[in-house]
C-alpha cells in the first residue's frame, strides 16, 4: 500500500493535516487531520508498506502491543481507503 500522489502532510496551527494538492485540490473534503501516530503511519505509507509492516513499525515506535497496533492500523487504513487516498498496489 502507498499514499497516492496528490497528497502532502502540512503542519497548520500546530496540527498535522493531510492536504490534497494538484488535481485533488478541488476536493477539500479530502483534508484529514492526523494525530501523532496517524502522521507516523502516513510517513511509513509514503514509501509503500504492508499492513504487517505498519503494525511492526507501530509496536517498535510506540509502547503498544501487537493487537492494539493491528486494530489501530486497520482503522487508519479503512479511513484512507474510504477517502481514496491509498493505493493498494
MOPAC internal coordinates of N, CA, C and O (Angstrom, degrees):
PM7 1SCF
backbone

  N    0.0000 0     0.00 0     0.00 0    0    0    0
  C    1.4442 1     0.00 0     0.00 0    1    0    0
  C    1.5196 1   108.61 1     0.00 0    2    1    0
  O    1.2310 1   122.00 1   -29.34 1    3    2    1
  N    1.3244 1   113.77 1   150.66 1    3    2    1
  C    1.4579 1   118.50 1  -178.52 1    5    3    2
  C    1.5256 1   108.75 1  -154.41 1    6    5    3
  O    1.2310 1   120.66 1   -33.56 1    7    6    5
  N    1.3306 1   116.34 1   146.44 1    7    6    5
  C    1.4621 1   121.00 1   174.63 1    9    7    6
  C    1.5205 1   107.98 1   -64.51 1   10    9    7
  O    1.2310 1   120.46 1   -46.51 1   11   10    9
  N    1.3289 1   116.73 1   133.49 1   11   10    9
  C    1.4574 1   120.83 1   178.36 1   13   11   10
  C    1.5244 1   110.37 1   -67.36 1   14   13   11
  O    1.2310 1   121.10 1   -27.48 1   15   14   13
  N    1.3121 1   115.51 1   152.52 1   15   14   13
  C    1.4612 1   119.60 1   172.91 1   17   15   14
  C    1.5170 1   108.30 1   -62.66 1   18   17   15
  O    1.2310 1   120.57 1   -30.48 1   19   18   17
  N    1.3212 1   116.51 1   149.52 1   19   18   17
  C    1.4506 1   119.98 1   177.97 1   21   19   18
  C    1.5137 1   113.69 1   102.85 1   22   21   19
  O    1.2310 1   120.49 1  -168.46 1   23   22   21
  N    1.3447 1   116.66 1    11.54 1   23   22   21
  C    1.4630 1   121.98 1   176.83 1   25   23   22
  C    1.5201 1   108.92 1  -136.71 1   26   25   23
  O    1.2310 1   120.60 1   -41.21 1   27   26   25
  N    1.3321 1   116.45 1   138.79 1   27   26   25
  C    1.4497 1   121.63 1   176.84 1   29   27   26
  C    1.5233 1   109.00 1  -135.79 1   30   29   27
  O    1.2310 1   121.14 1   -22.80 1   31   30   29
  N    1.3219 1   115.42 1   157.20 1   31   30   29
  C    1.4656 1   120.23 1   174.28 1   33   31   30
  C    1.5261 1   108.24 1   -93.93 1   34   33   31
  O    1.2310 1   120.87 1   -44.65 1   35   34   33
  N    1.3089 1   115.94 1   135.35 1   35   34   33
  C    1.4621 1   122.69 1   177.28 1   37   35   34
  C    1.5156 1   108.08 1  -133.27 1   38   37   35
  O    1.2310 1   120.50 1   -30.07 1   39   38   37
  N    1.3204 1   116.66 1   149.93 1   39   38   37
  C    1.4541 1   121.14 1   172.13 1   41   39   38
  C    1.5224 1   107.07 1  -100.54 1   42   41   39
  O    1.2310 1   121.21 1   -61.98 1   43   42   41
  N    1.3225 1   115.30 1   118.02 1   43   42   41
  C    1.4616 1   121.92 1  -177.75 1   45   43   42
  C    1.5161 1   107.40 1  -125.28 1   46   45   43
  O    1.2310 1   120.97 1   -61.41 1   47   46   45
  N    1.3312 1   115.74 1   118.59 1   47   46   45
  C    1.4711 1   121.79 1   179.66 1   49   47   46
  C    1.5281 1   112.01 1    51.21 1   50   49   47
  O    1.2310 1   120.86 1  -139.63 1   51   50   49
  N    1.3326 1   115.95 1    40.37 1   51   50   49
  C    1.4532 1   120.75 1   177.29 1   53   51   50
  C    1.5163 1   115.59 1    82.97 1   54   53   51
  O    1.2310 1   119.92 1   179.63 1   55   54   53
  N    1.3247 1   117.75 1    -0.37 1   55   54   53
  C    1.4661 1   121.92 1   179.21 1   57   55   54
  C    1.5209 1   110.00 1  -110.53 1   58   57   55
  O    1.2310 1   120.73 1   -35.90 1   59   58   57
  N    1.3231 1   116.20 1   144.10 1   59   58   57
  C    1.4603 1   121.04 1   175.55 1   61   59   58
  C    1.5193 1   107.91 1   -88.97 1   62   61   59
  O    1.2310 1   121.24 1   -54.58 1   63   62   61
  N    1.3382 1   115.24 1   125.42 1   63   62   61
  C    1.4584 1   120.90 1  -175.05 1   65   63   62
  C    1.5180 1   109.20 1  -128.97 1   66   65   63
  O    1.2310 1   120.76 1   -46.69 1   67   66   65
  N    1.3365 1   116.16 1   133.31 1   67   66   65
  C    1.4581 1   121.76 1   171.15 1   69   67   66
  C    1.5255 1   106.30 1   -84.52 1   70   69   67
  O    1.2310 1   120.90 1   -60.04 1   71   70   69
  N    1.3358 1   115.89 1   119.96 1   71   70   69
  C    1.4556 1   121.70 1  -172.52 1   73   71   70
  C    1.5288 1   109.63 1  -117.11 1   74   73   71
  O    1.2310 1   120.38 1   -46.42 1   75   74   73
  N    1.3361 1   116.89 1   133.58 1   75   74   73
  C    1.4643 1   118.91 1   174.89 1   77   75   74
  C    1.5243 1   109.75 1   -74.21 1   78   77   75
  O    1.2310 1   120.73 1   -36.31 1   79   78   77
  N    1.3245 1   116.21 1   143.69 1   79   78   77
  C    1.4598 1   122.36 1   176.09 1   81   79   78
  C    1.5231 1   108.64 1  -133.08 1   82   81   79
  O    1.2310 1   120.53 1   -11.69 1   83   82   81
  N    1.3010 1   116.59 1   168.31 1   83   82   81
  C    1.4578 1   120.68 1   178.83 1   85   83   82
  C    1.5098 1   111.88 1    63.02 1   86   85   83
  O    1.2310 1   120.26 1    46.26 1   87   86   85
  N    1.3256 1   117.11 1  -133.74 1   87   86   85
  C    1.4609 1   122.30 1  -178.35 1   89   87   86
  C    1.5295 1   112.37 1   -62.76 1   90   89   87
  O    1.2310 1   120.01 1   153.78 1   91   90   89
  N    1.3145 1   117.58 1   -26.22 1   91   90   89
  C    1.4618 1   121.62 1  -179.58 1   93   91   90
  C    1.5274 1   112.86 1   -76.76 1   94   93   91
  O    1.2310 1   120.44 1   166.59 1   95   94   93
  N    1.3395 1   116.76 1   -13.41 1   95   94   93
  C    1.4560 1   120.87 1  -175.28 1   97   95   94
  C    1.5208 1   112.79 1   -60.93 1   98   97   95
  O    1.2310 1   119.91 1   154.35 1   99   98   97
  N    1.3166 1   117.78 1   -25.65 1   99   98   97
  C    1.4618 1   120.69 1  -179.47 1  101   99   98
  C    1.5201 1   112.38 1   -67.36 1  102  101   99
  O    1.2310 1   119.87 1   162.67 1  103  102  101
  N    1.3182 1   117.85 1   -17.33 1  103  102  101
  C    1.4562 1   121.26 1  -178.97 1  105  103  102
  C    1.5280 1   109.96 1  -115.17 1  106  105  103
  O    1.2310 1   120.61 1   -95.86 1  107  106  105
  N    1.3249 1   116.44 1    84.14 1  107  106  105
  C    1.4595 1   120.59 1  -178.55 1  109  107  106
  C    1.5195 1   112.53 1   -70.17 1  110  109  107
  O    1.2310 1   119.97 1   172.03 1  111  110  109
  N    1.3287 1   117.67 1    -7.97 1  111  110  109
  C    1.4646 1   119.80 1   175.03 1  113  111  110
  C    1.5218 1   111.18 1   -66.35 1  114  113  111
  O    1.2310 1   120.46 1   165.86 1  115  114  113
  N    1.3219 1   116.72 1   -14.14 1  115  114  113
  C    1.4568 1   120.54 1  -179.96 1  117  115  114
  C    1.5268 1   112.39 1   -81.00 1  118  117  115
  O    1.2310 1   119.55 1   178.54 1  119  118  117
  N    1.3365 1   118.46 1    -1.46 1  119  118  117
  C    1.4557 1   120.99 1   176.65 1  121  119  118
  C    1.5245 1   109.60 1   -69.87 1  122  121  119
  O    1.2310 1   120.80 1   -46.99 1  123  122  121
  N    1.3244 1   116.07 1   133.01 1  123  122  121
  C    1.4606 1   121.78 1   178.31 1  125  123  122
  C    1.5124 1   109.20 1  -128.34 1  126  125  123
  O    1.2310 1   120.08 1   -47.12 1  127  126  125
  N    1.3137 1   117.45 1   132.88 1  127  126  125
  C    1.4500 1   121.68 1   172.32 1  129  127  126
  C    1.5259 1   107.75 1   -89.14 1  130  129  127
  O    1.2310 1   120.96 1   -50.93 1  131  130  129
  N    1.3261 1   115.76 1   129.07 1  131  130  129
  C    1.4522 1   121.21 1  -175.73 1  133  131  130
  C    1.5228 1   111.03 1  -113.10 1  134  133  131
  O    1.2310 1   120.91 1   -39.03 1  135  134  133
  N    1.3274 1   115.87 1   140.97 1  135  134  133
  C    1.4588 1   119.32 1   171.54 1  137  135  134
  C    1.5293 1   107.62 1   -81.33 1  138  137  135
  O    1.2310 1   120.64 1     3.23 1  139  138  137
  N    1.3224 1   116.38 1  -176.77 1  139  138  137
  C    1.4643 1   120.52 1  -175.99 1  141  139  138
  C    1.5237 1   112.38 1   -59.15 1  142  141  139
  O    1.2310 1   120.27 1   135.12 1  143  142  141
  N    1.3228 1   117.09 1   -44.88 1  143  142  141
  C    1.4662 1   119.13 1  -178.67 1  145  143  142
  C    1.5284 1   111.49 1   -71.44 1  146  145  143
  O    1.2310 1   120.05 1   147.01 1  147  146  145
  N    1.3363 1   117.51 1   -32.99 1  147  146  145
  C    1.4624 1   120.33 1   175.48 1  149  147  146
  C    1.5209 1   111.25 1   -63.76 1  150  149  147
  O    1.2310 1   120.39 1   137.46 1  151  150  149
  N    1.3257 1   116.87 1   -42.54 1  151  150  149
  C    1.4701 1   120.80 1   177.25 1  153  151  150
  C    1.5320 1   110.39 1   -64.24 1  154  153  151
  O    1.2310 1   120.63 1   141.56 1  155  154  153
  N    1.3304 1   116.41 1   -38.44 1  155  154  153
  C    1.4651 1   120.64 1   177.49 1  157  155  154
  C    1.5298 1   110.81 1   -61.19 1  158  157  155
  O    1.2310 1   120.74 1   132.40 1  159  158  157
  N    1.3377 1   116.19 1   -47.60 1  159  158  157
  C    1.4667 1   120.20 1   179.32 1  161  159  158
  C    1.5226 1   111.17 1   -64.67 1  162  161  159
  O    1.2310 1   120.37 1   139.97 1  163  162  161
  N    1.3324 1   116.90 1   -40.03 1  163  162  161
  C    1.4635 1   121.23 1   177.99 1  165  163  162
  C    1.5276 1   109.54 1   -56.28 1  166  165  163
  O    1.2310 1   120.75 1   132.44 1  167  166  165
  N    1.3354 1   116.17 1   -47.56 1  167  166  165
  C    1.4595 1   120.19 1  -179.88 1  169  167  166
  C    1.5209 1   111.88 1   -61.74 1  170  169  167
  O    1.2310 1   120.35 1   142.89 1  171  170  169
  N    1.3163 1   116.93 1   -37.11 1  171  170  169
  C    1.4681 1   120.37 1   175.69 1  173  171  170
  C    1.5265 1   110.72 1   -62.81 1  174  173  171
  O    1.2310 1   120.48 1   141.54 1  175  174  173
  N    1.3240 1   116.70 1   -38.46 1  175  174  173
  C    1.4679 1   121.47 1  -177.07 1  177  175  174
  C    1.5263 1   113.26 1   -77.77 1  178  177  175
  O    1.2310 1   119.70 1   166.21 1  179  178  177
  N    1.3114 1   118.18 1   -13.79 1  179  178  177
  C    1.4670 1   119.39 1   177.81 1  181  179  178
  C    1.5229 1   111.01 1   -66.28 1  182  181  179
  O    1.2310 1   120.03 1   154.13 1  183  182  181
  N    1.3221 1   117.54 1   -25.87 1  183  182  181
  C    1.4623 1   122.23 1  -179.91 1  185  183  182
  C    1.5199 1   112.53 1  -106.83 1  186  185  183
  O    1.2310 1   120.21 1  -169.99 1  187  186  185
  N    1.3072 1   117.21 1    10.01 1  187  186  185
  C    1.4549 1   124.02 1  -179.89 1  189  187  186
  C    1.5238 1   110.56 1    79.28 1  190  189  187
  O    1.2310 1   121.11 1   -48.00 1  191  190  189
  N    1.3162 1   115.49 1   132.00 1  191  190  189
  C    1.4598 1   121.75 1   179.62 1  193  191  190
  C    1.5215 1   109.06 1  -159.78 1  194  193  191
  O    1.2310 1   121.00 1   -29.03 1  195  194  193
  N    1.3115 1   115.69 1   150.97 1  195  194  193
  C    1.4568 1   120.46 1   174.10 1  197  195  194
  C    1.5222 1   108.55 1   -87.36 1  198  197  195
  O    1.2310 1   120.90 1   -10.74 1  199  198  197
  N    1.3090 1   115.88 1   169.26 1  199  198  197
  C    1.4595 1   119.72 1   176.87 1  201  199  198
  C    1.5266 1   110.37 1   -61.34 1  202  201  199
  O    1.2310 1   120.16 1   139.93 1  203  202  201
  N    1.3148 1   117.31 1   -40.07 1  203  202  201
  C    1.4671 1   120.88 1   177.53 1  205  203  202
  C    1.5349 1   111.62 1   -63.76 1  206  205  203
  O    1.2310 1   120.42 1   141.83 1  207  206  205
  N    1.3393 1   116.80 1   -38.17 1  207  206  205
  C    1.4682 1   120.70 1   176.17 1  209  207  206
  C    1.5310 1   110.47 1   -60.18 1  210  209  207
  O    1.2310 1   121.11 1   136.52 1  211  210  209
  N    1.3346 1   115.48 1   -43.48 1  211  210  209
  C    1.4649 1   120.13 1  -178.73 1  213  211  210
  C    1.5284 1   111.33 1   -64.95 1  214  213  211
  O    1.2310 1   120.65 1   138.21 1  215  214  213
  N    1.3275 1   116.37 1   -41.79 1  215  214  213
  C    1.4712 1   120.90 1   178.47 1  217  215  214
  C    1.5306 1   109.44 1   -61.91 1  218  217  215
  O    1.2310 1   120.34 1   133.97 1  219  218  217
  N    1.3145 1   116.96 1   -46.03 1  219  218  217
  C    1.4668 1   120.82 1   179.69 1  221  219  218
  C    1.5241 1   111.01 1   -62.09 1  222  221  219
  O    1.2310 1   120.23 1   138.74 1  223  222  221
  N    1.3113 1   117.17 1   -41.26 1  223  222  221
  C    1.4649 1   120.99 1   178.38 1  225  223  222
  C    1.5170 1   111.51 1   -64.16 1  226  225  223
  O    1.2310 1   120.62 1   139.00 1  227  226  225
  N    1.3295 1   116.42 1   -41.00 1  227  226  225
  C    1.4703 1   120.66 1   179.65 1  229  227  226
  C    1.5320 1   111.14 1   -63.81 1  230  229  227
  O    1.2310 1   120.28 1   134.77 1  231  230  229
  N    1.3217 1   117.07 1   -45.23 1  231  230  229
  C    1.4627 1   119.24 1  -178.32 1  233  231  230
  C    1.5256 1   111.62 1   -68.17 1  234  233  231
  O    1.2310 1   120.66 1   151.41 1  235  234  233
  N    1.3200 1   116.33 1   -28.59 1  235  234  233
  C    1.4619 1   120.35 1   178.07 1  237  235  234
  C    1.5362 1   110.90 1   -76.33 1  238  237  235
  O    1.2310 1   120.22 1   140.53 1  239  238  237
  N    1.3298 1   117.18 1   -39.47 1  239  238  237
  C    1.4669 1   122.29 1  -175.35 1  241  239  238
  C    1.5300 1   113.06 1   -81.41 1  242  241  239
  O    1.2310 1   120.53 1   144.25 1  243  242  241
  N    1.3266 1   116.60 1   -35.75 1  243  242  241
  C    1.4646 1   121.53 1  -174.43 1  245  243  242
  C    1.5280 1   110.73 1  -120.25 1  246  245  243
  O    1.2310 1   120.64 1   -22.89 1  247  246  245
  N    1.3000 1   116.38 1   157.11 1  247  246  245
  C    1.4617 1   122.26 1   177.47 1  249  247  246
  C    1.5272 1   108.53 1   -83.13 1  250  249  247
  O    1.2310 1   121.16 1  -102.13 1  251  250  249
  N    1.3264 1   115.39 1    77.87 1  251  250  249
  C    1.4575 1   121.42 1  -176.77 1  253  251  250
  C    1.5287 1   108.38 1  -142.63 1  254  253  251
  O    1.2310 1   120.63 1   -37.06 1  255  254  253
  N    1.3311 1   116.39 1   142.94 1  255  254  253
  C    1.4616 1   117.62 1   179.41 1  257  255  254
  C    1.5279 1   110.09 1   -80.92 1  258  257  255
  O    1.2310 1   121.25 1   -13.89 1  259  258  257
  N    1.3119 1   115.22 1   166.11 1  259  258  257
  C    1.4564 1   120.98 1  -173.18 1  261  259  258
  C    1.5274 1   112.80 1   -61.18 1  262  261  259
  O    1.2310 1   119.71 1   140.17 1  263  262  261
  N    1.3157 1   118.15 1   -39.83 1  263  262  261
  C    1.4708 1   120.79 1  -178.34 1  265  263  262
  C    1.5238 1   111.31 1   -62.85 1  266  265  263
  O    1.2310 1   120.27 1   136.81 1  267  266  265
  N    1.3179 1   117.09 1   -43.19 1  267  266  265
  C    1.4722 1   121.15 1   178.72 1  269  267  266
  C    1.5225 1   109.92 1   -67.23 1  270  269  267
  O    1.2310 1   120.48 1   136.07 1  271  270  269
  N    1.3342 1   116.68 1   -43.93 1  271  270  269
  C    1.4629 1   120.93 1   178.98 1  273  271  270
  C    1.5263 1   110.43 1   -60.36 1  274  273  271
  O    1.2310 1   120.40 1   136.52 1  275  274  273
  N    1.3242 1   116.85 1   -43.48 1  275  274  273
  C    1.4675 1   120.73 1  -179.07 1  277  275  274
  C    1.5311 1   110.88 1   -62.45 1  278  277  275
  O    1.2310 1   120.56 1   138.51 1  279  278  277
  N    1.3235 1   116.54 1   -41.49 1  279  278  277
  C    1.4695 1   120.29 1   178.86 1  281  279  278
  C    1.5350 1   110.75 1   -65.53 1  282  281  279
  O    1.2310 1   120.37 1   136.16 1  283  282  281
  N    1.3350 1   116.90 1   -43.84 1  283  282  281
  C    1.4632 1   120.94 1   179.91 1  285  283  282
  C    1.5238 1   111.53 1   -65.02 1  286  285  283
  O    1.2310 1   120.60 1   137.56 1  287  286  285
  N    1.3193 1   116.47 1   -42.44 1  287  286  285
  C    1.4693 1   120.77 1   178.34 1  289  287  286
  C    1.5248 1   110.45 1   -63.13 1  290  289  287
  O    1.2310 1   119.86 1   135.97 1  291  290  289
  N    1.3129 1   117.87 1   -44.03 1  291  290  289
  C    1.4732 1   121.55 1   179.85 1  293  291  290
  C    1.5266 1   110.71 1   -60.67 1  294  293  291
  O    1.2310 1   120.16 1   138.25 1  295  294  293
  N    1.3272 1   117.29 1   -41.75 1  295  294  293
  C    1.4618 1   121.08 1   179.25 1  297  295  294
  C    1.5296 1   110.79 1   -66.15 1  298  297  295
  O    1.2310 1   120.17 1   138.07 1  299  298  297
  N    1.3143 1   117.27 1   -41.93 1  299  298  297
  C    1.4658 1   121.56 1   179.31 1  301  299  298
  C    1.5305 1   110.26 1   -63.32 1  302  301  299
  O    1.2310 1   120.34 1   134.24 1  303  302  301
  N    1.3219 1   116.95 1   -45.76 1  303  302  301
  C    1.4679 1   121.01 1   179.17 1  305  303  302
  C    1.5240 1   110.19 1   -62.23 1  306  305  303
  O    1.2310 1   120.26 1   139.69 1  307  306  305
  N    1.3201 1   117.11 1   -40.31 1  307  306  305
  C    1.4628 1   121.31 1   178.64 1  309  307  306
  C    1.5354 1   110.53 1   -58.48 1  310  309  307
  O    1.2310 1   120.40 1   134.79 1  311  310  309
  N    1.3141 1   116.84 1   -45.21 1  311  310  309
  C    1.4704 1   121.04 1   179.51 1  313  311  310
  C    1.5292 1   110.58 1   -63.01 1  314  313  311
  O    1.2310 1   120.44 1   136.62 1  315  314  313
  N    1.3237 1   116.77 1   -43.38 1  315  314  313
  C    1.4677 1   119.94 1   179.17 1  317  315  314
  C    1.5229 1   111.44 1   -64.15 1  318  317  315
  O    1.2310 1   120.25 1   139.35 1  319  318  317
  N    1.3280 1   117.13 1   -40.65 1  319  318  317
  C    1.4729 1   120.44 1   178.19 1  321  319  318
  C    1.5163 1   111.16 1   -65.46 1  322  321  319
  O    1.2310 1   120.22 1   136.57 1  323  322  321
  N    1.3264 1   117.19 1   -43.43 1  323  322  321
  C    1.4735 1   120.74 1  -179.76 1  325  323  322
  C    1.5194 1   111.67 1   -61.18 1  326  325  323
  O    1.2310 1   120.32 1   151.03 1  327  326  325
  N    1.3102 1   117.00 1   -28.97 1  327  326  325
  C    1.4671 1   122.18 1  -179.46 1  329  327  326
  C    1.5384 1   112.79 1   -99.26 1  330  329  327
  O    1.2310 1   120.60 1  -172.01 1  331  330  329
  N    1.3121 1   116.45 1     7.99 1  331  330  329
  C    1.4710 1   123.22 1   176.52 1  333  331  330
  C    1.5350 1   111.30 1    56.13 1  334  333  331
  O    1.2310 1   120.75 1  -136.22 1  335  334  333
  N    1.3251 1   116.16 1    43.78 1  335  334  333
  C    1.4578 1   121.90 1  -177.84 1  337  335  334
  C    1.5245 1   111.45 1  -104.37 1  338  337  335
  O    1.2310 1   120.12 1   171.04 1  339  338  337
  N    1.3004 1   117.37 1    -8.96 1  339  338  337
  C    1.4619 1   120.85 1  -173.61 1  341  339  338
  C    1.5244 1   110.63 1  -123.81 1  342  341  339
  O    1.2310 1   121.61 1   -39.70 1  343  342  341
  N    1.3304 1   114.53 1   140.30 1  343  342  341
  C    1.4629 1   121.52 1   171.55 1  345  343  342
  C    1.5154 1   107.59 1  -100.41 1  346  345  343
  O    1.2310 1   120.73 1   -45.02 1  347  346  345
  N    1.3138 1   116.21 1   134.98 1  347  346  345
  C    1.4609 1   119.19 1  -178.92 1  349  347  346
  C    1.5213 1   112.98 1   -92.43 1  350  349  347
  O    1.2310 1   120.23 1   177.06 1  351  350  349
  N    1.2982 1   117.17 1    -2.94 1  351  350  349
  C    1.4678 1   120.10 1  -178.54 1  353  351  350
  C    1.4988 1   112.49 1   -71.81 1  354  353  351
  O    1.2310 1   120.10 1   180.00 1  355  354  353

